[in-house]
Amino acid sequence: MNNILKNLKNTGEDDELILEVSIEEEEDRLLPRSADYLDMEKQYDQIMFFYESGIRQLTAKLDILNREFQFCNDRNPIEYVKSRIKTSESILRKMKKQGLPLTFSCMMNNIRDIAGVRVVCPFITDVYQVARLLIGQPDIELVQIKDYIREPKENGYRSLHLIVTVEVYFSDRKRKVPVEVQLRTIAMNFWASTEHQLRYKKDRAFTEDIHRQLKECAQLMAQADEMMQKLAENLNVSDQDDLFW
Ligand code: 0O2
């Protein structure tokens, strides 16, 4: 959190915080001795509380859907759910990359994956069913869908990405909290998690050959998903009609 605060200055206009000067200048001017810094820290914590509340609301919904499905069908369409609040470093990196002014309001208006929920399901049909049940709820609004299962990324990445808003009741009012939901199968998650480790943990560029091997691995995962899906249909565990929207 300190990183993002070091990059912000108070313009004196109510709660608007802005960065228009270099980080070095800021460090001279801003750091902990100023009372503004504490205000900013408090404001940052409040904003993150807003996103955490969205995550709580959304994960409660997923939990209820999963338990209900267990009662009715004797199995779980959700293997597990993970959530995270994007780190301040990652938020700053993204805002700088997009050339955005580094203000809290700009962050809240433009960075839509500050709250993130990942849903891992056994079968592809579960991915679509869970997504449909979630966005069918009246207090959930669908903002964007990216279907990287139907159209995988060039490198082989597959997943269903939704940006939704979920309504949360705070003490004084109801607010819509944006949350990015990534839904994928266990096989898709295996590929994405291990590829992420290879990409982020090592300080070296991927060669053409590494790209090719990763893509090949993604194709193997896709084949495994298809085979499991067919088995599930043959055993009446899931329904082919649910395969896409
Ligand atoms: P982190 O740490 O997971 O949050 P946008 O986020 O919309 O500005 P983009 O690329 O259009 O940018 O978003 P997209 O395609 O919806 O993907 C964003 C997130 O999907 C990434 O978040 C990853 O979590 C995941 N993702 C996308 N492509 C890949 C991939 O090739 N490999 C893996 N392992 N994950 C991927 P962040 O912000 O990169 O990081």
Residues whose N, C-alpha, C, O or C-beta is under 5 A from the ligand:
A	BS01	0O2	K146 Y157 H161 A192 S193 E195 H196
